[in-house]
């Protein structure tokens, strides 16, 4: 039964993985719909086919988690760069960001 699975669902999972790695996120929606359609078709799958499908889906889930972390980190960096224009940024002893404390500016004579 693996031959029935390979050209459809498993192949689509491989395509999704490749799109994630190559940062072609705009193509994921169409591939996801195609995968949903392939999996909705009644099939009798043996244990090997199910194991293959599970392994590829787990790999894609781990890759998607890594992509999400990378995007969040990039967004944090962009926010940090933007905040530099607002003034000095300080951190506490544990490395957490602190809100800037405004001190009264002494006037010079």
C-alpha positions as CSV (number, residue, x, y, z in Angstrom):
1,X,0.0,0.0,0.0
2,X,3.0,2.3,0.3
3,X,2.9,2.8,-3.4
4,X,-0.5,4.4,-3.2
5,X,0.6,6.7,-0.4
6,X,3.9,7.7,-2.0
7,X,2.7,9.7,-5.0
8,X,0.1,11.6,-3.0
9,X,0.2,12.3,0.8
10,X,3.9,11.4,1.4
11,X,5.0,13.4,-1.7
12,X,2.9,16.4,-0.6
13,X,4.5,16.2,2.8
14,X,7.9,16.3,1.1
15,X,6.9,19.2,-1.0
16,X,5.7,21.1,2.1
17,X,9.0,20.4,3.9
18,X,11.0,21.7,0.9
19,X,8.9,24.9,0.8
20,X,9.5,25.5,4.5
21,X,13.3,25.0,4.0
22,X,13.3,27.3,1.0
23,X,11.1,30.0,2.7
24,X,8.4,29.8,0.0
25,X,5.6,30.3,2.6
26,X,3.2,31.6,0.0
27,X,2.9,28.1,-1.5
28,X,2.1,26.3,1.7
29,X,-1.7,27.1,1.6
30,X,-2.2,25.3,-1.7
31,X,-0.1,22.4,-0.7
32,X,-1.9,22.1,2.6
33,X,-5.3,22.0,0.8
34,X,-3.9,19.3,-1.6
35,X,-2.7,17.3,1.4
36,X,-6.1,17.6,3.1
37,X,-7.8,16.4,0.0
38,X,-5.3,13.4,-0.4
39,X,-5.8,12.4,3.2
40,X,-9.6,12.6,3.0
41,X,-9.7,10.0,0.2
42,X,-10.5,6.5,1.7
43,X,-7.4,4.4,1.6
44,X,-6.3,1.2,3.2
45,X,-2.9,1.8,4.5
46,X,-0.5,-0.8,6.0
47,X,1.6,-0.2,9.1
48,X,4.7,0.8,7.0
49,X,2.7,3.4,5.0
50,X,1.3,4.8,8.2
51,X,4.7,4.9,9.8
52,X,6.1,6.7,6.8
53,X,3.3,9.3,6.9
54,X,3.8,9.8,10.6
55,X,7.5,10.3,10.3
56,X,7.1,12.9,7.5
57,X,4.4,14.7,9.4
58,X,6.5,14.8,12.5
59,X,9.5,16.1,10.6
60,X,7.3,18.9,9.1
61,X,6.0,19.8,12.5
62,X,9.5,20.2,13.9
63,X,10.5,22.2,10.9
64,X,7.4,24.5,11.2
65,X,8.3,25.0,14.9
66,X,11.8,26.1,14.0
67,X,10.4,28.4,11.3
68,X,8.1,30.0,13.8
69,X,10.9,30.5,16.3
70,X,13.0,32.1,13.6
71,X,10.3,34.5,12.5
72,X,9.6,35.5,16.1
73,X,13.3,36.1,16.7
74,X,13.5,38.3,13.6
75,X,10.4,40.3,14.7
76,X,12.0,40.9,18.1
77,X,15.2,42.1,16.5
78,X,13.3,44.5,14.3
79,X,11.4,45.8,17.4
80,X,14.7,46.3,19.2
81,X,16.1,48.2,16.3
82,X,13.1,50.4,16.2
83,X,13.2,51.0,19.9
84,X,16.8,52.4,19.7
85,X,15.3,55.5,18.1
86,X,13.2,55.9,21.3
87,X,16.3,56.2,23.5
88,X,18.4,54.2,25.9
89,X,17.4,50.6,26.6
90,X,18.6,48.9,29.8
91,X,18.4,45.4,31.2
92,X,18.2,44.1,34.8
93,X,20.5,41.6,36.4
94,X,18.6,38.6,35.0
95,X,18.8,40.0,31.4
96,X,15.3,41.2,31.2
97,X,14.6,44.4,29.4
98,X,13.6,47.3,31.7
99,X,11.5,50.3,30.8
100,X,13.6,53.5,30.6
101,X,13.5,55.6,33.7
102,X,13.2,59.3,33.0
103,X,15.3,61.5,35.2
104,X,14.9,65.2,35.4
105,X,17.5,66.9,33.4
106,X,19.5,69.4,35.5
107,X,19.8,72.8,33.9
108,X,23.3,74.2,33.5
109,X,24.1,77.8,34.0
